[in-house]
Amino acid sequence: MMTQNMTKLRYSLCFVALAALVTSVACSTAQPEEDEPVVEEPEPTEIELAHEETGLSIEALEAFDEGKELMDDDFSTAAELFEFAVEEEPTFAEAHYNLGMLYGDMDRPEEAVEHIEIARDLEPDVFDYTVAMAKAYAEAGEYEDSRRLFEEVVNRQPDNLTAINNLAVISLREGNEEEALEHVETILREDNHNVGALNTLGLIYTERENISLAEFVLNRALEQEEENPDVHNNLGLVYMQDGRLPEAVHHFQRAVEYDPNYLESRLNLGSILIEYLDYERAYDHFEHAVNMAPEHCVAKLGFGAAQFATGEHEGAHDSYEFYIDECDSEHISSYERLAELNEGYLQRPEEAIHYYGELIDREEDEDLITQYEAEINFLEDQVERAEEEAQEEQAEPEEPEAEEEPDAAEEAEIEEEPEGADDAEGIDDGEAEEPAEDEQNDDTDEE
């Protein structure tokens, strides 16, 4: 596996070789036939050194290097770069590992497991891959596999308190609070100030709805490590559960300050701000969350609500459609919002009719069903009238085009015509008067 230490070692060797070469030239007593300039070859880049060391392609290494730089700022682009690297070099273990870790942050746990597992298979002796694999299994809900790997870590390193704490978290997720508490007590006997164990203990008390003890131990954890985003997020959840929203918001904000990509705190903040009608700030948090994890269902639903509230109706439509297509096809509120968007803001009556129909299929309240049916009848009348008007417009004959008036050039030609033309005009006028006289005679005879 490529490491920074190996790179530095290669640089120092190149430097020593160059120094030895310069010394040998300076100590030589032979007179050169003619002076030739010494051409210094440029030092190889880190990518080139890694290529020589590992045999991996320059293109894969460049993509990997760029992906690592973007991991904290642009998840989607970083993932594409790592994907290119592993496609170019399928045995590139470190690229698989970083791609798996990134997928974990993007809430794509199954893909995270897949790539970290490949990395571990390629380099089974890398301990970090085993720990990451255990965490990925836990996030994917595969608790038995996660427990097996963490127990393997503890067997190899009995003093690994982090692995023991992860076993406590797995027990808690499985609903076994007593076992989780046993693991935490084991850690705290060894290290009474262990932040991870105090954080887990706070979660245990939260599950037991013992708010005062949860608050106490989590604040103890913050005394040891003020900038720990996990503790701030969990303390915010405690305050939410206790109805102390200003304090909850404070700790969620602290979590985001210490880790801008802390997804859970972004979602918690966005939900509270939506409830308190602070739509602009809620929009910012949900947008960041969706950029991090484009397929995260809660992030997508919250972003749809924020888009609707801020007038971004087309985007809200897409977000709600994603939610019912990919997350929950029975979510009544999303169908209601889609029907409302299409009927009013987007002026798509046919789509509104479709979503009201979906609501009728899912709703049990007879009054609401009657209301939805009335909406459908109204919209169908609108659609029918619009079609009739369109047909009438197509059936109306086109008005004849008005004759064009002569332009200035044509008028000039008329003015310059010879006198004969004027006589002809006079004859025409005379002939045009005769029928008028006949008409007068006819009128006299009739009288």
C-alpha positions as CSV (number, residue, x, y, z in Angstrom):
1,M,0.0,0.0,0.0
2,M,1.3,3.4,-0.9
3,T,2.3,5.5,2.1
4,Q,3.7,9.0,2.5
5,N,6.8,7.6,4.3
6,M,7.7,5.5,1.3
7,T,7.5,8.6,-0.9
8,K,9.8,10.6,1.3
9,L,12.3,7.8,1.4
10,R,12.4,7.7,-2.4
11,Y,13.0,11.4,-2.5
12,S,15.9,11.2,-0.1
13,L,17.6,8.4,-2.1
14,C,17.4,10.4,-5.3
15,F,19.0,13.4,-3.5
16,V,21.9,11.2,-2.2
17,A,22.5,9.8,-5.6
18,L,22.7,13.2,-7.2
19,A,25.0,14.5,-4.5
20,A,27.4,11.5,-5.0
21,L,27.4,12.2,-8.7
22,V,28.3,15.9,-8.3
23,T,31.1,15.0,-5.8
24,S,32.7,12.5,-8.2
25,V,32.8,15.1,-11.0
26,A,34.3,17.7,-8.7
27,C,37.1,15.4,-7.5
28,S,38.1,14.2,-11.0
29,T,41.6,15.4,-12.2
30,A,41.0,14.6,-15.9
31,Q,40.7,17.7,-18.1
32,P,37.5,17.4,-20.2
33,E,37.9,17.8,-23.9
34,E,35.2,20.5,-24.0
35,D,32.9,22.0,-21.5
36,E,29.4,20.5,-21.7
37,P,26.4,21.9,-19.7
38,V,25.2,19.6,-16.9
39,V,21.6,18.8,-17.6
40,E,19.7,18.1,-14.4
41,E,16.8,15.7,-14.8
42,P,13.6,16.9,-13.1
43,E,12.7,15.0,-9.9
44,P,9.8,12.6,-10.4
45,T,6.4,13.6,-9.1
46,E,4.7,11.7,-6.3
47,I,2.4,10.1,-8.8
48,E,5.3,8.9,-10.9
49,L,7.0,7.5,-7.8
50,A,3.9,5.7,-6.8
51,H,3.5,4.4,-10.4
52,E,7.1,3.0,-10.2
53,E,6.5,1.5,-6.7
54,T,3.1,-0.1,-7.3
55,G,2.8,-0.6,-11.1
56,L,-0.6,1.1,-11.0
57,S,-1.4,3.3,-14.0
58,I,-0.8,7.0,-13.9
59,E,-4.4,7.7,-14.8
60,A,-5.8,5.6,-11.9
61,L,-3.3,7.2,-9.5
62,E,-4.2,10.8,-10.7
63,A,-7.9,10.1,-10.3
64,F,-7.3,8.6,-6.8
65,D,-5.3,11.6,-5.8
66,E,-7.8,14.1,-7.0
67,G,-10.7,12.1,-5.4
68,K,-8.9,12.3,-2.0
69,E,-8.7,16.1,-2.3
70,L,-12.4,16.3,-3.0
71,M,-13.7,13.9,-0.4
72,D,-14.7,16.6,2.1
73,D,-16.2,19.1,-0.4
74,D,-17.7,17.3,-3.4
75,F,-18.9,13.8,-2.6
76,S,-20.3,13.0,-6.0
77,T,-17.3,14.0,-8.0
78,A,-14.9,12.3,-5.6
79,A,-17.0,9.1,-5.9
80,E,-16.8,9.3,-9.7
81,L,-13.0,9.6,-9.5
82,F,-12.6,6.7,-7.2
83,E,-14.9,4.6,-9.4
84,F,-12.7,5.4,-12.4
85,A,-9.6,4.4,-10.4
86,V,-11.0,1.0,-9.5
87,E,-12.4,0.4,-13.0
88,E,-8.9,1.2,-14.4
89,E,-7.1,-0.8,-11.7
90,P,-9.4,-3.4,-10.1
91,T,-6.7,-4.4,-7.6
92,F,-6.2,-0.9,-6.3
93,A,-7.1,-1.7,-2.7
94,E,-6.7,1.8,-1.3
95,A,-9.1,3.2,-3.9
96,H,-11.7,0.6,-3.1
97,Y,-11.3,1.4,0.6
98,N,-11.7,5.2,0.1
99,L,-14.7,4.6,-2.2
100,G,-16.3,2.4,0.4
101,M,-15.7,5.0,3.1
102,L,-17.2,7.7,0.9
103,Y,-20.3,5.6,0.1
104,G,-20.8,5.2,3.8
105,D,-20.8,9.0,4.2
106,M,-23.3,9.2,1.3
107,D,-25.7,6.8,3.0
108,R,-25.1,4.0,0.5
109,P,-24.2,1.2,2.9
110,E,-24.5,-1.8,0.6
111,E,-22.0,-0.3,-1.8
112,A,-19.7,0.7,1.1
113,V,-19.7,-2.9,2.2
114,E,-18.9,-4.1,-1.3
115,H,-15.8,-2.0,-1.8
116,I,-14.3,-2.2,1.7
117,E,-14.7,-5.9,1.4
118,I,-12.8,-5.9,-1.8
119,A,-10.0,-3.8,-0.2
120,R,-9.8,-6.2,2.7
121,D,-9.7,-9.3,0.4
122,L,-6.9,-7.7,-1.5
123,E,-4.9,-6.7,1.6
124,P,-6.1,-8.8,4.5
125,D,-3.3,-7.8,6.8
126,V,-4.3,-4.1,6.8
127,F,-5.9,-3.7,10.2
128,D,-7.8,-0.5,9.2
129,Y,-9.7,-2.4,6.5
130,T,-11.0,-4.9,9.1
131,V,-12.2,-2.1,11.4
132,A,-13.8,-0.2,8.4
133,M,-15.5,-3.4,7.3
134,A,-17.0,-4.0,10.7
135,K,-18.3,-0.4,10.8
136,A,-19.7,-0.8,7.3
137,Y,-21.6,-4.0,8.2
138,A,-23.1,-2.2,11.2
139,E,-24.3,0.7,9.1
140,A,-25.8,-1.7,6.6
141,G,-27.7,-3.4,9.5
142,E,-25.6,-6.6,9.2
143,Y,-25.0,-6.8,12.9
144,E,-23.9,-10.4,13.1
145,D,-21.1,-9.9,10.6
146,S,-20.1,-6.6,12.3
147,R,-20.0,-8.2,15.7
148,R,-17.9,-11.1,14.4
149,L,-15.3,-8.7,13.0
150,F,-15.2,-6.5,16.1
151,E,-14.7,-9.5,18.3
152,E,-11.9,-10.6,16.0
153,V,-10.3,-7.2,16.5
154,V,-10.7,-7.5,20.3
155,N,-9.2,-11.0,20.2
156,R,-6.2,-9.6,18.4
157,Q,-6.0,-6.4,20.6
158,P,-7.7,-6.9,24.0
159,D,-7.0,-3.4,25.0
160,N,-8.7,-1.9,21.9
161,L,-11.4,0.1,23.8
162,T,-12.8,1.6,20.5
163,A,-13.6,-1.9,19.3
164,I,-15.3,-2.8,22.6
165,N,-17.3,0.4,22.4
166,N,-18.4,-0.5,18.9
167,L,-19.6,-3.8,20.3
168,A,-21.6,-1.8,22.8
169,V,-23.2,0.3,20.0
170,I,-24.2,-2.9,18.1
171,S,-25.8,-4.4,21.2
172,L,-27.7,-1.2,21.7
173,R,-28.9,-1.1,18.1
174,E,-30.1,-4.7,18.5
175,G,-32.1,-3.6,21.6
176,N,-29.8,-5.4,24.1
177,E,-29.3,-2.5,26.6
178,E,-27.9,-4.7,29.4
179,E,-25.1,-6.1,27.1
180,A,-24.3,-2.6,25.8
181,L,-24.0,-1.4,29.4
182,E,-21.6,-4.2,30.3
183,H,-19.3,-3.3,27.4
184,V,-19.4,0.4,28.4
185,E,-18.6,-0.4,32.1
186,T,-15.7,-2.5,31.0
187,I,-14.2,0.5,29.1
188,L,-14.9,3.0,31.9
189,R,-13.1,0.8,34.5
190,E,-10.0,1.1,32.3
191,D,-10.5,4.7,31.3
192,N,-13.0,6.7,33.3
193,H,-12.9,9.6,30.9
194,N,-13.3,7.6,27.6
195,V,-15.4,9.9,25.4
196,G,-16.7,7.1,23.2
197,A,-17.9,5.1,26.2
198,L,-19.5,8.2,27.8
199,N,-21.2,9.0,24.5
200,T,-22.6,5.4,24.3
201,L,-23.7,5.5,27.9
202,G,-25.6,8.7,27.1
203,L,-27.4,6.9,24.3
204,I,-28.3,4.1,26.7
205,Y,-29.9,6.5,29.1
206,T,-31.7,8.3,26.2
207,E,-33.2,4.9,25.2
208,R,-34.3,4.4,28.8
209,E,-35.8,8.0,28.7
210,N,-33.6,9.0,31.6
211,I,-33.0,12.5,30.3
212,S,-31.2,13.9,33.3
213,L,-28.6,11.1,33.4
214,A,-28.2,11.2,29.6
215,E,-27.6,15.0,29.8
216,F,-25.1,14.5,32.7
217,V,-22.9,11.9,31.0
218,L,-22.9,13.6,27.6
219,N,-21.8,16.9,29.2
220,R,-19.1,15.0,30.9
221,A,-18.0,13.8,27.5
222,L,-17.9,17.3,26.2
223,E,-15.7,18.4,29.1
224,Q,-13.1,15.9,27.8
225,E,-13.6,16.7,24.1
226,E,-15.5,19.9,23.3
227,E,-15.2,19.5,19.5
228,N,-16.7,16.0,19.3
229,P,-19.6,16.3,16.8
230,D,-21.1,12.9,17.8
231,V,-21.6,14.1,21.4
232,H,-23.1,17.4,20.3
233,N,-25.5,15.7,18.0
234,N,-26.6,13.2,20.7
235,L,-27.0,15.9,23.3
236,G,-29.1,17.8,20.8
237,L,-31.3,14.7,20.5
238,V,-31.7,14.5,24.2
239,Y,-32.8,18.2,24.3
240,M,-35.2,17.5,21.4
241,Q,-36.7,14.6,23.3
242,D,-37.1,16.9,26.4
243,G,-38.8,19.7,24.3
244,R,-35.9,22.1,24.8
245,L,-35.5,23.1,21.2
246,P,-33.3,26.2,21.5
247,E,-30.7,24.0,23.3
248,A,-31.1,21.3,20.8
249,V,-30.5,23.7,17.9
250,H,-27.4,25.0,19.7
251,H,-25.8,21.6,19.9
252,F,-26.8,20.6,16.3
253,Q,-25.1,23.8,15.1
254,R,-22.0,23.0,17.1
255,A,-21.8,19.6,15.5
256,V,-22.1,21.1,12.0
257,E,-19.4,23.7,12.9
258,Y,-17.0,21.0,13.9
259,D,-17.9,18.7,11.0
260,P,-19.7,20.5,8.1
261,N,-20.6,17.1,6.6
262,Y,-22.3,15.7,9.7
263,L,-25.4,14.5,8.0
264,E,-27.6,13.7,11.0
265,S,-27.2,17.2,12.5
266,R,-28.0,18.8,9.2
267,L,-31.2,16.8,9.0
268,N,-32.1,17.5,12.6
269,L,-31.5,21.3,12.1
270,G,-33.5,21.4,8.9
271,S,-36.5,19.6,10.5
272,I,-36.6,22.0,13.4
273,L,-36.2,25.1,11.2
274,I,-39.0,23.9,8.9
275,E,-41.3,23.5,11.9
276,Y,-40.5,27.1,12.9
277,L,-41.0,28.4,9.4
278,D,-37.4,29.4,8.9
279,Y,-37.5,28.1,5.4
280,E,-34.4,29.7,4.0
281,R,-32.0,28.3,6.6
282,A,-33.8,24.9,6.4
283,Y,-33.3,25.0,2.7
284,D,-29.5,25.5,3.2
285,H,-29.2,22.5,5.5
286,F,-31.3,20.2,3.4
287,E,-29.5,21.2,0.2
288,H,-26.1,20.4,1.8
289,A,-27.5,17.1,3.0
290,V,-28.8,16.2,-0.5
291,N,-25.4,17.2,-2.1
292,M,-23.7,14.8,0.4
293,A,-26.2,12.0,0.0
294,P,-28.4,12.4,-3.1
295,E,-30.3,9.2,-2.4
296,H,-31.0,9.8,1.3
297,C,-34.7,9.6,1.7
298,V,-35.1,11.9,4.7
299,A,-32.8,14.5,3.1
300,K,-34.8,14.3,-0.1
301,L,-38.2,14.7,1.6
302,G,-37.0,17.6,3.8
303,F,-35.4,19.3,0.7
304,G,-38.8,18.9,-1.1
305,A,-40.6,20.7,1.8
306,A,-38.0,23.5,1.8
307,Q,-38.1,23.9,-2.0
308,F,-41.9,24.1,-1.9
309,A,-41.8,26.7,0.9
310,T,-39.3,28.9,-0.9
311,G,-41.1,28.8,-4.2
312,E,-38.9,26.3,-6.1
313,H,-41.9,24.4,-7.3
314,E,-40.3,22.3,-10.1
315,G,-37.5,21.2,-7.8
316,A,-40.0,20.3,-5.1
317,H,-42.0,18.2,-7.6
318,D,-38.8,16.3,-8.4
319,S,-38.0,15.7,-4.8
320,Y,-41.4,14.4,-3.9
321,E,-41.5,12.2,-6.9
322,F,-38.1,10.7,-5.9
323,Y,-39.4,10.0,-2.4
324,I,-42.5,8.1,-3.6
325,D,-40.6,6.3,-6.3
326,E,-37.5,5.3,-4.3
327,C,-38.5,5.5,-0.6
328,D,-42.1,5.2,0.3
329,S,-44.8,4.6,-2.4
330,E,-47.5,4.9,0.3
331,H,-46.6,8.3,1.6
332,I,-49.9,10.2,1.6
333,S,-48.4,13.7,2.3
334,S,-46.1,13.4,-0.8
335,Y,-49.1,12.6,-3.1
336,E,-51.1,15.5,-1.6
337,R,-48.2,17.9,-2.3
338,L,-47.7,16.6,-5.8
339,A,-51.4,17.0,-6.5
340,E,-51.3,20.5,-5.2
341,L,-48.2,21.5,-7.1
342,N,-49.6,20.2,-10.4
343,E,-53.1,21.7,-10.0
344,G,-52.0,25.1,-9.0
345,Y,-48.3,26.2,-9.3
346,L,-47.3,24.1,-12.3
347,Q,-50.6,24.1,-14.2
348,R,-50.5,20.4,-15.2
349,P,-54.1,19.3,-14.7
350,E,-53.6,15.8,-16.2
351,E,-50.8,15.1,-13.7
352,A,-52.9,16.5,-10.8
353,I,-55.7,14.1,-11.8
354,H,-53.3,11.2,-11.7
355,Y,-52.1,12.1,-8.1
356,Y,-55.6,12.7,-6.8
357,G,-56.4,9.2,-8.2
358,E,-53.4,7.8,-6.3
359,L,-54.7,9.5,-3.1
360,I,-58.2,7.9,-3.6
361,D,-56.6,4.5,-3.9
362,R,-54.7,5.0,-0.6
363,E,-57.0,7.1,1.6
364,E,-59.5,5.6,4.0
365,D,-61.3,8.8,5.1
366,E,-64.5,9.0,3.1
367,D,-64.7,12.7,3.4
368,L,-61.3,13.1,1.9
369,I,-62.1,10.7,-0.9
370,T,-65.2,12.7,-1.7
371,Q,-63.0,15.9,-1.8
372,Y,-60.5,14.3,-4.1
373,E,-63.2,13.1,-6.5
374,A,-64.6,16.6,-6.6
375,E,-61.1,17.9,-7.5
376,I,-60.8,15.3,-10.3
377,N,-64.2,16.3,-11.7
378,F,-63.3,19.9,-11.7
379,L,-59.9,19.3,-13.4
380,E,-61.5,17.0,-16.0
381,D,-63.9,19.8,-16.9
382,Q,-61.0,22.2,-17.3
383,V,-59.1,19.8,-19.5
384,E,-62.2,19.2,-21.7
385,R,-62.9,22.9,-22.1
386,A,-59.2,23.5,-23.0
387,E,-59.4,20.8,-25.7
388,E,-62.6,22.2,-27.1
389,E,-61.1,25.7,-27.3
390,A,-58.0,24.3,-29.0
391,Q,-60.2,22.5,-31.6
392,E,-62.2,25.6,-32.3
393,E,-59.1,27.6,-32.9
394,Q,-57.9,25.0,-35.4
395,A,-61.3,25.0,-37.2
396,E,-61.5,28.7,-37.7
397,P,-60.6,29.8,-41.3
398,E,-57.6,31.9,-41.7
399,E,-58.2,35.5,-42.5
400,P,-57.1,36.5,-46.0
401,E,-53.9,38.4,-46.1
402,A,-54.3,42.2,-46.7
403,E,-53.1,43.4,-50.1
404,E,-49.8,45.1,-49.8
405,E,-49.7,48.8,-50.5
406,P,-47.3,49.9,-53.2
407,D,-44.0,50.9,-51.9
408,A,-42.4,54.3,-52.6
409,A,-40.6,53.0,-55.8
410,E,-43.8,51.8,-57.3
411,E,-45.6,55.1,-56.5
412,A,-42.7,57.0,-58.2
413,E,-43.2,54.8,-61.4
414,I,-46.9,55.7,-61.5
415,E,-46.2,59.4,-61.2
416,E,-43.7,59.2,-64.1
417,E,-46.0,57.4,-66.6
418,P,-46.6,59.2,-70.1
419,E,-49.6,61.3,-71.0
420,G,-51.3,58.5,-72.8
421,A,-51.7,56.7,-69.6
422,D,-53.5,59.7,-68.1
423,D,-56.0,59.7,-71.1
424,A,-56.7,56.1,-70.5
425,E,-57.4,56.9,-66.9
426,G,-59.9,59.5,-68.1
427,I,-61.7,57.2,-70.4
428,D,-62.0,54.6,-67.7
429,D,-63.5,57.2,-65.4
430,G,-66.0,58.2,-68.0
431,E,-67.0,54.7,-68.6
432,A,-67.4,54.2,-64.9
433,E,-69.9,57.1,-64.8
434,E,-72.3,55.8,-67.4
435,P,-73.8,52.9,-65.3
436,A,-74.6,55.5,-62.7
437,E,-76.6,57.5,-65.2
438,D,-78.5,54.4,-66.3
439,E,-79.3,53.6,-62.7
440,Q,-80.8,57.1,-62.3
441,N,-83.0,56.6,-65.4
442,D,-84.2,53.3,-64.1
443,D,-85.1,55.0,-60.9
444,T,-87.1,57.7,-62.7
445,D,-89.0,55.1,-64.8
446,E,-89.9,53.3,-61.7
447,E,-91.3,56.4,-60.2
